[in-house]
């Protein structure tokens, strides 16, 4: 449910701001630049969004790698017991 709300929020914000990917940046950095405070703190807000995104992606990748061995082991056990010699 949280992922759906976040996806719809970012999609709505991108639509409202007319953010489009360019050759050098995707939509999320474009939104970060548009939403960040103006003046001295613009770079801080931009890098905060980029750092948070990198952290979320790294944690998601770690969760996938940690979950794969038990999943594969369980599938191998099921396959061994269901195959007739």
VOGU-3710 file (C-alpha; in Angstrom, 3 decimals, decimal comma):
1> xxxxxxxxxx> 0,000/0,000/0,000  2,841/2,368/0,835  4,542/1,659/-2,496  1,314/2,409/-4,374  0,855/5,727/-2,580  4,481/6,707/-3,214  4,256/5,725/-6,873  1,048/7,678/-7,407  2,458/10,694/-5,544  5,657/10,814/-7,584
11> xxxxxxxxxx> 3,716/10,216/-10,809  1,271/13,015/-9,983  4,093/15,386/-9,070  5,935/14,576/-12,304  2,764/15,210/-14,284  2,067/18,473/-12,456  5,651/19,744/-12,886  5,863/18,402/-16,462  9,135/16,640/-15,594  10,643/14,612/-18,403
21> xxxxxxxxxx> 13,831/12,569/-18,529  16,683/14,246/-20,347  19,961/12,962/-21,684  21,711/13,663/-18,390  19,031/13,069/-15,709  15,985/10,912/-15,103  12,640/12,131/-13,790  13,501/11,789/-10,086  16,473/14,196/-10,207  14,360/16,616/-12,228
31> xxxxxxxxxx> 11,715/16,508/-9,490  14,373/16,905/-6,793  15,697/20,031/-8,501  12,203/21,454/-8,882  11,082/20,746/-5,321  14,328/21,696/-3,521  14,581/25,009/-1,767  15,982/27,846/-3,812  19,290/29,472/-3,000  22,076/27,878/-0,991
41> xxxxxxxxxx> 20,122/24,778/0,029  19,285/23,657/-3,512  22,303/21,375/-3,777  21,690/19,931/-0,308  18,089/18,934/-1,126  19,104/17,491/-4,465  21,897/15,388/-2,962  19,650/14,340/-0,078  17,120/12,894/-2,537  19,875/11,204/-4,555
51> xxxxxxxxxx> 21,531/9,732/-1,451  18,232/8,477/-0,064  17,381/6,865/-3,407  20,778/5,146/-3,533  20,321/3,892/0,039  16,863/2,469/-0,704  18,128/0,712/-3,833  21,130/-0,738/-1,982  18,925/-2,044/0,837  16,493/-3,536/-1,668
61> xxxxxxxxxx> 19,307/-5,288/-3,513  20,703/-6,607/-0,226  17,283/-7,957/0,748  16,978/-9,778/-2,561  20,424/-11,356/-2,277  19,791/-12,419/1,317  16,434/-13,954/0,437  17,476/-15,863/-2,665  19,485/-18,744/-1,106  16,644/-19,899/1,206
71> xxxxxxxxxx> 14,172/-19,566/-1,646  16,343/-21,578/-4,028  17,011/-24,184/-1,358  13,313/-24,585/-0,672  12,510/-24,900/-4,363  15,267/-27,516/-4,804  13,876/-29,526/-1,891  10,381/-29,444/-3,352  11,663/-30,496/-6,761  13,698/-33,409/-5,312
81> xxxxx> 10,700/-34,785/-3,431  8,270/-34,512/-6,358  10,461/-36,089/-9,076  9,962/-39,843/-9,410  13,070/-41,953/-10,194
//
